[in-house]
Amino acid sequence: MKLLVYSAKDFEIPFLNNANNKLHKVSFTKDALNSETAIQAVGHNAVSIFSGDDASSIVLEKLSDLGVRYISLRSAGYNNVHLKTAHKYGLKVANVPEYSPYSIAEHAVALLQALNRKVILADRQVHSFNFLQNNLMGFDLNGKTVGIIGTGKIGSVMAKIMSGFGCKILANDLKPDYKLVQLYDLTYTSVEKICKQSDIISLHIPLTQENYYLIDKQKLALMKPEVILINTARGALVETKELISALEEKAIGGYCTDVYEKEIGSFFKDNSTEGIKDTQLMKLLSFPNVLLTPHQGFITKEALTNIAEVTFENLKSWEEGKQSKNELLLETINS
């Protein structure tokens, strides 16, 4: 196959080349897929895209007209792909559902501890030769109640880690995993009870039409004033406007995130010279109790190896005329 990799990052290209092993003709572009860059796919029958790429109806129609037949996502999430349109034009789409649940869950805990124990502030102070301990107060995780929304591959790893800290764990999932109840003394309950009772809340669910803005004004109002909310899933699970209001009113203790509601336009590029135009993002970054990283949770050697290997496994299945085991089918997915 001839594959064009959109949004290709320098750090992932060696992993992709290694997984390809010279079997397919692969081209890379740093540009994100959108209605203007779709033309770059001329002469390719497959493209690979990331979560920041635009695979909306109009873009998919253009790709189809250009002869593209296969789309292999380098992510688990697929909310940026209009699957009904893909099906309409005969485009096969597959994702990487389990590249490394540890990379995301461990990053969520890293964010939590960095914010809780004021690691960023402490590092900044000592680099200015300020060794005072003022304003560095945190809290023990041991004995705290952690609410985990979504107990799939990533959420279950999060439960394991937080159980190791000695936390009481509440959880919510459309399909409860009762093995976790036995392993970590976890209790399944409603999202509302998680919001009311948790000291820490961590989101580990895909973005769907049903859970868009799951954490809204009403959910935020239920939370403890000292709660720390963690989001390493998808930005639009949290209504940013209402989150900012809660932070301004000191209605929550802090927000740790690796994702943002409107990443396109700001994320995945260096804006340090010209700055950003997203005033909502600028406001979010102005809070001392907000820790935001640039969608880097997946950037581990293990995760990048798995992403690259599954990307080409998907292509291999299609080239052999088979259905990929990771194929996103309309009958099993609410698009």
Steps between C-alpha positions, in 0.01 A plus 500: 500500500591865465446665836504869589548569871340829603608693811828307503712585801878472486503277808256245353639466147780255601243275670278505190790428266613212718151348512456539124830318433497633140184305411293803401591825328455755777507880478481738793359849538504715810176660383176400666227356282231753411302614197805684360769237564291206379641563150838375625353149498499489119655172388453330839243234572543526878550774756586492868366774725523613862238634741561861395422430134170594339321202347162668470253430220641751251859381557406133462316577177815665365718207605262259330507704179881490513500118513563447871335182623652438844543714813716365783478712814801530727273544801233322697252788474312547174260785577674705226387251232148515354448126472166519320661696218796261493257209463307687230813537285634152573792622710629244749603648835690336786652629823758391758274409793759381754838654425601538866249559779796541737634804314174694544421388856856566619490845341173574680667415832807706408277801437315444827816479709670789322203726574430365848860520623569830320791348306492761221500789748775342711717440194453859384589634845818298551622589152478859623697387810189541716498208742210614718219249549218752499199423278608137445231331710345184354305205637551126543331282239470222756145481634352732237196410289574478128220499244585330171256560215566227245657169606617365168866427430628838621253547784576156641873581507414827674302303758799271558737793550271693733425187699875471553498846655240380749206686351132412520377461143159586357432427134248537223480320168227393257642148528631448855802272537426307818848350506617845605262485798679190623850622417484855635188507722355740244137615523291578193261789541347792309695790351309730734615312810857498369481878464363542852726260688838502321813691597646422157309429177667353191337468156577196283219474245479563125318808375151426366189703427352370825785612729595826328544749787450223754661728756278806475379773734274260690769234551758760605255640755477156663876471555692571818670841502840332536450231231763450232356412159723308255431468129732293280218381272339765277473874557129532422406269786538817709312821424791741509291813547338359814831358621655847483207640699548231766872579520432872529253438781741257670225239480755227416857445615673452167496363148761271342465433129686367199218597263296807411158559352626689193848365433494571127665835441719501811623149579763300310705804395739755650311823572772652717579778252159613379299390804148354491165657415283271713407730789328216684817292496702803609265549794524133596880518499495806726386303806777380735294189585473387136764269353469442126729291281487493115326165439818309581361211702562253215864599454683204647725257314260216570190686383665633182626152415150355538335784306738453208464122496120505512487772232674268257313191621181678396646570156619141467152364564346728241766424242425131545130564449416433864310704755730654757423392856516871591262613227239754609168367377171690505306208642716492812578869546271795561647761269 
